[in-house]
Amino acid sequence: MPTLSFKDRGAAVLAAHCKAIGVNSVVQDSSGNAGNSVAAYCGRAGIGCEIFVPEGTSPKKIDMIKSHNAKVNIIPGSRDNCADVCRAEADAKGKYYASHVYSPFFYEGTKTYIYEVYEQLHRIPENIFIPLGNGTLFIGVVKALEELMNSGIIGKMPNIIAIQSENCDPFAKAVILGERQPAAVTPKPTMAEGIAVGVPMRGEEILEYIYKYNIEVITAPENRIIESRLALASKGIYCEHTTAATYAAYLKYCELNGKTSDCLIPMCGAGLKSDH
Ligand SMILES: Cc1ncc(COP(=O)(O)O)c(C=O)c1O
């Protein structure tokens, strides 16, 4: 993860695609990490880049985006509003929208997370915990697992548990109600900025997977994110708050269901750029 989050997997493929089709400059919106990755890989590919981030995005993420020569626009309001502003700019000025959420190429990159797990373990763990905001890791993971099943490499879908923020949980609420669309929520501030997505653009598709594979959606207890981050650091993993939220949710899951072993918990955001 050269820019310290899993988004590098998707951005590498997306930037390569942009280069291949002759795109000279792109716009993108992000809570920070995807913007970092797209800025870095566009820099590498010689593609101009402008990133929209919501206010409150950790300053270190913003500094890193700028360091890759991308322009940063800090947008007042929520993550969802930031996406709206970026899309309006792309539409109004005819700019290429290099969205990690919309572009199917991005998911080709995030699929490699599962390929790599299989490559290293020669098997897939029984339980996989996945942070779920816009679902770029979630969709990549499910698609890759489907491929492994279809090619006969694994016999069944593992038990997948998706993690939302307790303060922004459109999927968790939709599942409780049995809805096919994400529930309408009013996001409250959360330390798990990476999953603070109130209006996920691929919501319907994600819910289809959730129902198809019986995926459980749980929320991360906000008041345990800091202690979970410290607990991981004491085990040698200095991760960002969004990643600590996944671990906090895992600990809650074990309290409710008994100790659950053979779990894959992605440590997919490094801590140094989310100290705020
Ligand atoms: C570290 C980290 N984990 C998880 C996520 C959630 O990814 P997604 O919104 O694609 O579900 C993000 C998104 O920015 C992130 O930065």
The ligand as an ORCA input file, in Angstrom:
! r2SCAN-3c Opt
* xyz 0 1
  C      -9.136      2.799      5.550
  C     -10.468      2.624      4.929
  N     -11.188      1.531      5.232
  C     -12.397      1.338      4.695
  C     -12.945      2.226      3.804
  C     -14.304      1.938      3.243
  O     -14.288      1.766      1.862
  P     -15.629      1.892      1.028
  O     -16.197      3.284      1.311
  O     -15.270      1.756     -0.360
  O     -16.546      0.844      1.542
  C     -12.240      3.368      3.437
  C     -12.798      4.319      2.459
  O     -12.332      5.411      2.300
  C     -10.965      3.578      4.009
  O     -10.241      4.652      3.700
*
